Amino acid sequence: MKIIAKREAILGPLQSVIGVVERRQTMPILANVLLSAKGGRLSVTATDLEVELVASSEVDVQRAGDVTVPGRKLLDICRALPDGVEITLTQEGERMLVRARKSRFTLSTLPASEFPTVDEIDAQQTLKLPQKDFKRLLEKTHFSMAQQDVRYYLNGMLLETSAKMLRSVATDGHRLALCEVELSEGAKSGQQVIVPRKGVLELQRILGSEDQILEVGIGSNHIRVQIGDIRFTSKLIDGRFPEYSRVIPSNPGFAVVAGREELRQALQRAAILSNEKYRGIRFAVKPGALVIQSHNPEQEEAEEQLEVVYDGPELDIGFNVNYLLDALAAIEGPEVEIGLTDGNSSCLIHSSADAGARFVVMPMRL
């Protein structure tokens, strides 16, 4: 294999895929990236056996071939070279020679035949939607995914298709985030798949905020997303996601309407003196007012009062302040509505300016 390319034509694909290359590997080849040169293009593949990323660019292919090289080392070399410099990659036996102007590097290689790749995913349906819509689905729900929960199906995000809608749902058992976008071309069938946490975070990293249309292929064991010159493939979590619709309050009896930014800042201040371990704060609502209280084992206390729109009975309810802050950071619009039922029930947070997103936070005993 031999290619000649501008630094950016090699650096771009490497930066796109390097996120899945783990620093500590059980298999040495997983620290490598697969370089495939043919037909005037270089494709770079990285995998951790769960998530695979492939990115490509146009290069001058002098000799076609496939080989694997240490991913982070090649990336660091390309980063350290000057902008616009021409790089020559030449495979010589079990070594890869990297030349640029007066610089020369020799990297070890491993055979391409040993590199694990995903070929076809047997997609049961393919969806097309703008990149920014898909990014929005992930950004509004990803923070509610569990981390290393024994209920492994919570360590990921549910993607659900229906006739005209694509919905993302994430929950860690204490809170839930849901977002949905309309599809211009409806889905063929209703389908539920769970994308693992690492796959969701990698997708967020490579997705942009453009109107560019991307393709999402959903198979029985894999999901594949084509974003321009980048192809993302991830295994799916084999499990049944909880019946999330049962925990979303369908019709909370009382609504507190508050300024989103005012409420967020008041919660941040009250959080300073909350218990560092449990992060509990108390909501005391009464007509026209919301009082936020926190205290900690050192007998320190904080109290914030806000003017709100509320005309129901007086209610006291405890919440984890971090969960409320995460929801308020994800929601859009100047005002936010918090639906309450009683002092022992979940609250529903949403905004009329952000119709597709809803957040549920379970109460906590204080």
C-alpha positions as CSV (number, residue, x, y, z in Angstrom):
1,M,0.0,0.0,0.0
2,K,1.2,3.5,-0.9
3,I,-0.7,6.8,-0.8
4,I,0.1,10.5,-1.1
5,A,-2.2,13.0,0.5
6,K,-2.4,16.4,2.1
7,R,-2.2,16.3,5.9
8,E,-5.9,17.2,6.3
9,A,-7.1,14.3,4.1
10,I,-5.5,11.9,6.6
11,L,-6.0,13.9,9.8
12,G,-9.8,14.5,9.2
13,P,-10.8,10.8,9.0
14,L,-8.5,9.9,11.9
15,Q,-10.1,12.5,14.2
16,S,-13.6,11.3,13.2
17,V,-12.9,7.7,14.3
18,I,-10.4,7.9,17.1
19,G,-13.0,8.3,19.8
20,V,-13.7,4.5,19.8
21,V,-10.0,3.5,20.1
22,E,-9.6,2.6,23.8
23,R,-6.3,3.5,25.4
24,R,-6.3,0.2,27.3
25,Q,-7.0,-2.8,25.1
26,T,-7.4,-6.5,25.8
27,M,-6.6,-7.2,22.1
28,P,-3.6,-5.3,20.6
29,I,-5.3,-4.9,17.2
30,L,-8.1,-2.8,18.8
31,A,-5.5,-0.1,19.4
32,N,-4.9,0.0,15.7
33,V,-7.0,1.6,12.9
34,L,-7.6,-0.2,9.6
35,L,-6.4,1.8,6.6
36,S,-7.9,0.8,3.2
37,A,-6.7,2.5,0.0
38,K,-8.4,1.9,-3.3
39,G,-10.1,3.8,-6.1
40,G,-8.6,7.2,-5.1
41,R,-10.0,7.0,-1.6
42,L,-8.6,6.2,1.8
43,S,-11.0,4.8,4.4
44,V,-10.0,4.6,8.1
45,T,-11.9,2.2,10.4
46,A,-11.8,2.0,14.2
47,T,-13.7,-0.4,16.5
48,D,-13.9,-1.5,20.1
49,L,-16.1,-4.5,19.1
50,E,-19.2,-2.6,20.2
51,V,-19.0,0.5,18.1
52,E,-17.4,0.8,14.7
53,L,-16.6,4.1,12.9
54,V,-15.5,4.4,9.3
55,A,-14.4,7.7,7.7
56,S,-13.0,8.3,4.2
57,S,-11.4,11.0,2.1
58,E,-9.9,11.5,-1.4
59,V,-6.2,10.7,-1.7
60,D,-3.7,9.8,-4.4
61,V,-3.5,6.0,-4.3
62,Q,-0.2,4.8,-5.8
63,R,-0.6,1.2,-4.6
64,A,-3.9,-0.2,-3.3
65,G,-3.9,-2.2,-0.1
66,D,-5.2,-2.8,3.5
67,V,-3.2,-2.6,6.7
68,T,-3.6,-1.7,10.4
69,V,-1.4,0.9,12.2
70,P,-1.5,2.3,15.8
71,G,-4.3,4.8,15.7
72,R,-3.3,7.4,18.3
73,K,0.3,7.4,17.2
74,L,-0.6,8.1,13.6
75,L,-3.0,10.8,14.7
76,D,-0.4,12.5,16.9
77,I,2.1,12.4,14.0
78,C,-0.4,14.1,11.7
79,R,-1.4,16.6,14.3
80,A,2.2,17.6,14.9
81,L,3.0,18.2,11.2
82,P,2.5,21.6,9.7
83,D,-0.8,22.6,7.9
84,G,-1.0,21.7,4.3
85,V,2.1,19.5,4.2
86,E,2.0,16.5,1.8
87,I,2.3,13.1,3.6
88,T,3.3,9.8,2.0
89,L,2.3,6.6,3.6
90,T,4.2,3.5,2.4
91,Q,3.8,-0.1,3.6
92,E,7.1,-1.9,3.7
93,G,6.8,-5.4,5.0
94,E,5.6,-5.3,8.6
95,R,6.3,-1.5,8.9
96,M,4.5,1.6,7.7
97,L,6.7,4.5,6.6
98,V,5.3,8.0,7.1
99,R,7.2,10.8,5.3
100,A,6.5,14.5,5.2
101,R,9.1,17.0,4.0
102,K,12.2,16.2,6.2
103,S,10.3,14.2,8.7
104,R,10.2,10.4,8.7
105,F,8.4,8.0,11.0
106,T,8.3,4.2,11.1
107,L,5.2,2.5,12.6
108,S,4.6,-1.1,13.4
109,T,1.6,-2.8,11.6
110,L,-0.6,-5.8,12.1
111,P,-2.4,-7.7,9.2
112,A,-5.7,-6.3,8.1
113,S,-7.1,-9.8,8.0
114,E,-7.1,-9.9,11.8
115,F,-9.1,-6.6,12.2
116,P,-12.7,-7.2,13.2
117,T,-15.2,-5.4,11.0
118,V,-19.0,-5.3,10.5
119,D,-20.0,-5.8,6.9
120,E,-23.8,-5.9,6.4
121,I,-26.2,-5.2,9.2
122,D,-29.3,-6.6,7.5
123,A,-31.3,-3.4,8.0
124,Q,-35.0,-4.0,8.5
125,Q,-35.8,-0.3,7.8
126,T,-33.9,2.8,6.8
127,L,-34.9,6.3,8.0
128,K,-33.9,9.6,6.5
129,L,-33.9,12.8,8.6
130,P,-31.9,16.0,9.0
131,Q,-28.6,15.7,11.0
132,K,-29.7,18.5,13.4
133,D,-33.0,16.6,14.3
134,F,-31.1,13.4,15.2
135,K,-28.6,15.4,17.2
136,R,-31.5,17.1,19.0
137,L,-33.0,13.7,20.0
138,L,-29.7,12.6,21.6
139,E,-28.9,15.9,23.3
140,K,-32.2,16.2,25.0
141,T,-32.2,12.7,26.5
142,H,-28.6,11.3,26.8
143,F,-28.0,12.6,30.3
144,S,-30.7,10.4,31.7
145,M,-29.0,7.2,30.7
146,A,-27.8,5.0,33.5
147,Q,-24.1,4.3,34.1
148,Q,-23.0,0.7,34.8
149,D,-26.5,-0.2,36.1
150,V,-27.0,-4.0,36.7
151,R,-30.2,-3.5,34.6
152,Y,-28.0,-3.4,31.5
153,Y,-30.9,-2.3,29.3
154,L,-30.9,1.1,31.1
155,N,-27.2,1.7,30.1
156,G,-28.3,3.0,26.8
157,M,-31.0,4.9,24.9
158,L,-34.2,3.6,23.4
159,L,-34.9,4.6,19.8
160,E,-38.5,4.0,18.8
161,T,-40.1,4.4,15.4
162,S,-43.7,4.8,14.7
163,A,-45.7,5.8,11.6
164,K,-44.5,9.4,11.5
165,M,-42.2,9.8,14.5
166,L,-38.8,8.9,15.8
167,R,-38.5,9.0,19.6
168,S,-35.6,8.8,22.0
169,V,-36.1,7.8,25.6
170,A,-33.5,7.4,28.4
171,T,-33.9,6.6,32.1
172,D,-31.8,5.6,35.1
173,G,-34.8,4.6,37.2
174,H,-34.9,7.9,39.1
175,R,-35.6,10.3,36.1
176,L,-36.7,10.0,32.5
177,A,-36.1,12.1,29.4
178,L,-38.1,11.8,26.2
179,C,-37.8,13.6,22.9
180,E,-39.5,13.1,19.5
181,V,-39.2,14.4,16.0
182,E,-41.5,14.0,13.0
183,L,-40.2,12.1,10.0
184,S,-41.0,13.5,6.6
185,E,-40.9,10.0,5.2
186,G,-42.7,7.7,7.7
187,A,-41.1,4.6,9.2
188,K,-42.0,1.3,7.6
189,S,-42.9,-0.3,11.0
190,G,-42.9,0.4,14.7
191,Q,-39.6,-0.8,16.1
192,Q,-37.8,-0.4,19.4
193,V,-34.0,-0.7,19.7
194,I,-31.6,0.2,22.6
195,V,-28.3,1.9,21.5
196,P,-25.5,1.4,24.1
197,R,-24.2,4.4,26.0
198,K,-20.8,4.6,24.3
199,G,-22.5,4.5,20.9
200,V,-24.8,7.4,21.9
201,L,-21.9,9.5,23.1
202,E,-19.9,8.8,19.9
203,L,-22.8,9.8,17.7
204,Q,-23.2,13.0,19.6
205,R,-19.5,13.8,19.0
206,I,-19.7,13.3,15.2
207,L,-23.2,14.8,14.5
208,G,-23.4,18.4,13.4
209,S,-26.2,20.9,13.5
210,E,-26.8,21.1,9.7
211,D,-29.8,20.3,7.6
212,Q,-27.8,17.6,5.8
213,I,-29.9,14.5,5.5
214,L,-28.5,11.3,7.1
215,E,-29.5,7.7,6.8
216,V,-30.3,5.5,9.8
217,G,-30.4,1.8,9.1
218,I,-31.9,-0.3,11.9
219,G,-31.2,-4.0,11.9
220,S,-32.0,-6.7,14.5
221,N,-28.5,-6.6,16.1
222,H,-27.0,-3.3,14.8
223,I,-27.8,0.3,14.0
224,R,-25.9,2.1,11.2
225,V,-25.8,5.8,10.6
226,Q,-24.3,7.3,7.4
227,I,-23.3,11.0,8.0
228,G,-21.6,12.3,4.8
229,D,-18.2,10.5,4.6
230,I,-18.5,9.0,8.1
231,R,-20.3,5.7,8.7
232,F,-21.2,4.8,12.3
233,T,-22.2,1.2,13.3
234,S,-23.1,0.0,16.8
235,K,-24.3,-3.2,18.3
236,L,-27.6,-3.0,20.0
237,I,-28.3,-3.9,23.7
238,D,-30.3,-7.1,23.8
239,G,-33.0,-6.5,26.3
240,R,-36.5,-5.1,26.9
241,F,-36.8,-1.5,27.8
242,P,-39.2,-0.6,30.6
243,E,-42.8,0.5,29.7
244,Y,-41.8,4.1,29.9
245,S,-45.2,5.5,29.1
246,R,-46.5,4.3,32.5
247,V,-44.2,6.5,34.4
248,I,-45.0,9.7,32.5
249,P,-47.7,11.6,34.4
250,S,-50.5,11.7,31.9
251,N,-52.5,14.6,33.4
252,P,-50.8,16.2,36.5
253,G,-53.4,18.0,38.6
254,F,-51.4,21.2,39.2
255,A,-49.0,23.2,37.1
256,V,-46.3,25.6,38.3
257,V,-45.2,28.0,35.5
258,A,-41.8,29.7,36.2
259,G,-39.1,31.5,34.2
260,R,-36.7,28.8,33.1
261,E,-33.5,30.8,33.7
262,E,-34.7,32.3,37.0
263,L,-35.5,28.8,38.3
264,R,-32.3,27.3,37.1
265,Q,-30.2,30.0,38.8
266,A,-32.2,29.7,42.1
267,L,-31.6,25.9,42.0
268,Q,-27.9,26.3,41.4
269,R,-27.6,28.6,44.4
270,A,-29.7,26.3,46.7
271,A,-27.6,23.3,45.5
272,I,-24.5,24.9,47.1
273,L,-25.7,23.9,50.6
274,S,-27.5,20.7,49.7
275,N,-26.2,17.3,51.0
276,E,-23.2,16.5,48.8
277,K,-24.2,12.8,48.6
278,Y,-27.9,12.9,48.1
279,R,-28.3,16.4,46.5
280,G,-31.8,16.8,48.0
281,I,-33.8,20.1,47.8
282,R,-37.3,20.8,49.0
283,F,-40.0,22.4,46.8
284,A,-42.7,24.2,48.8
285,V,-45.4,25.6,46.4
286,K,-48.2,27.9,47.4
287,P,-50.4,30.2,45.2
288,G,-48.1,32.6,43.3
289,A,-44.9,31.4,45.0
290,L,-42.3,28.7,45.0
291,V,-39.9,28.3,47.9
292,I,-36.7,26.2,47.4
293,Q,-35.0,25.0,50.5
294,S,-31.8,22.9,51.1
295,H,-29.7,21.9,54.1
296,N,-26.8,19.6,54.8
297,P,-25.3,17.6,57.8
298,E,-23.3,20.7,58.9
299,Q,-26.7,22.4,59.7
300,E,-26.2,24.9,56.9
301,E,-29.3,26.1,55.1
302,A,-30.3,27.9,51.9
303,E,-33.7,29.3,50.9
304,E,-34.8,30.8,47.6
305,Q,-38.2,32.4,46.8
306,L,-39.6,32.7,43.3
307,E,-42.7,34.3,41.9
308,V,-44.5,31.7,39.8
309,V,-47.9,31.1,38.3
310,Y,-49.7,28.6,40.5
311,D,-53.1,28.5,42.0
312,G,-53.4,25.1,43.6
313,P,-53.1,23.9,47.2
314,E,-49.9,24.1,49.2
315,L,-47.5,21.2,48.4
316,D,-44.2,20.0,49.7
317,I,-42.0,17.7,47.6
318,G,-38.3,16.7,47.6
319,F,-36.2,16.3,44.5
320,N,-32.6,15.6,43.5
321,V,-31.4,19.0,42.4
322,N,-29.0,17.7,39.8
323,Y,-31.9,15.9,38.0
324,L,-33.9,19.2,37.8
325,L,-30.9,21.2,36.6
326,D,-30.2,18.6,33.9
327,A,-33.7,18.9,32.6
328,L,-33.7,22.7,32.7
329,A,-30.4,22.8,30.8
330,A,-31.9,20.6,28.0
331,I,-35.2,22.4,27.6
332,E,-35.7,25.4,25.5
333,G,-37.9,28.5,25.9
334,P,-38.2,31.4,28.4
335,E,-40.8,29.6,30.6
336,V,-41.0,26.1,31.9
337,E,-44.1,24.2,33.3
338,I,-43.7,21.7,36.1
339,G,-46.7,19.4,36.5
340,L,-47.4,18.2,40.0
341,T,-49.9,15.7,41.4
342,D,-49.1,15.5,45.1
343,G,-46.1,15.4,47.5
344,N,-45.3,11.7,46.7
345,S,-45.6,11.6,42.9
346,S,-43.2,12.3,40.0
347,C,-43.2,15.8,38.4
348,L,-43.4,16.4,34.6
349,I,-41.2,19.2,33.2
350,H,-41.9,20.6,29.8
351,S,-42.1,23.9,27.8
352,S,-44.6,25.1,25.2
353,A,-41.6,26.4,23.2
354,D,-40.1,22.9,23.1
355,A,-43.0,20.7,22.3
356,G,-41.3,17.4,21.5
357,A,-39.3,17.2,24.8
358,R,-40.6,16.0,28.2
359,F,-38.7,15.2,31.4
360,V,-39.9,13.2,34.4
361,V,-38.2,13.4,37.9
362,M,-39.1,11.1,40.7
363,P,-39.6,12.6,44.2
364,M,-37.2,11.8,47.0
365,R,-37.8,11.6,50.7
366,L,-36.1,14.3,52.7
